[in-house]
Amino acid sequence: MTTQANNKNKSNSFKISEQVKSILHNRGLSKVFNYNDYNYFKELCKSAFNKAQAIADKFTEEHEQESELNEYIF
């Protein structure tokens, strides 16, 4: 792997969209992420302290019933 490829992989984790994807994945909502909603929620949460968490919360509020974890019996 080249140095440029390594640097690109390292910088992705700092993007807000990647953080939101990670949070949604942990909540079992990775399939609901799309950039149209992301940009809308990003505009709504622009004054939030933790933007990634606030955007992920908006996704969760919008798509509570669609969790991938609802399919499993615990």
C-alpha positions as CSV (number, residue, x, y, z in Angstrom):
1,M,0.0,0.0,0.0
2,T,1.2,3.5,-0.7
3,T,1.5,6.2,1.8
4,Q,-1.2,8.2,0.1
5,A,-3.6,5.2,0.4
6,N,-2.8,4.8,4.1
7,N,-3.3,8.5,4.8
8,K,-6.7,8.4,3.0
9,N,-7.9,5.6,5.2
10,K,-6.8,7.3,8.4
11,S,-8.6,10.6,7.5
12,N,-11.9,9.0,6.8
13,S,-12.7,8.3,10.5
14,F,-12.6,12.0,11.3
15,K,-15.3,12.9,8.8
16,I,-18.7,13.5,10.4
17,S,-20.4,11.3,7.9
18,E,-18.2,8.4,8.8
19,Q,-18.8,8.9,12.5
20,V,-22.5,9.0,11.9
21,K,-22.3,5.8,9.9
22,S,-20.4,4.2,12.7
23,I,-22.9,5.3,15.3
24,L,-25.8,4.0,13.2
25,H,-24.0,0.7,12.6
26,N,-23.7,0.3,16.4
27,R,-27.4,1.0,16.8
28,G,-28.4,-1.5,14.0
29,L,-29.5,1.2,11.6
30,S,-26.7,1.2,9.1
31,K,-29.1,0.6,6.2
32,V,-31.0,3.8,6.7
33,F,-28.0,6.2,6.1
34,N,-28.3,8.2,2.9
35,Y,-26.6,11.5,2.0
36,N,-29.9,13.4,1.3
37,D,-31.1,12.9,4.8
38,Y,-27.6,13.3,6.2
39,N,-27.3,16.8,4.6
40,Y,-30.7,17.8,5.8
41,F,-30.0,16.6,9.4
42,K,-26.5,18.2,9.2
43,E,-28.1,21.6,8.5
44,L,-30.6,21.1,11.4
45,C,-27.7,20.2,13.8
46,K,-25.1,22.7,12.8
47,S,-25.1,24.3,16.2
48,A,-24.8,21.1,18.2
49,F,-21.7,20.4,20.3
50,N,-21.3,16.8,19.0
51,K,-22.6,17.0,15.4
52,A,-22.2,13.3,14.6
53,Q,-24.1,12.2,17.7
54,A,-26.9,14.8,17.0
55,I,-27.2,13.7,13.4
56,A,-27.3,10.0,14.4
57,D,-30.0,10.8,16.9
58,K,-32.1,12.4,14.1
59,F,-31.7,9.3,12.0
60,T,-32.7,7.2,14.9
61,E,-35.8,9.3,15.6
62,E,-36.8,9.1,11.9
63,H,-36.2,5.4,11.5
64,E,-36.8,3.8,14.9
65,Q,-38.9,0.9,13.6
66,E,-36.4,-0.1,10.9
67,S,-33.6,-1.3,13.2
68,E,-31.8,-4.4,12.0
69,L,-31.7,-5.6,15.6
70,N,-35.5,-5.9,15.7
71,E,-35.3,-9.0,13.6
72,Y,-33.5,-11.0,16.4
73,I,-35.1,-12.7,19.3
74,F,-33.2,-12.0,22.6
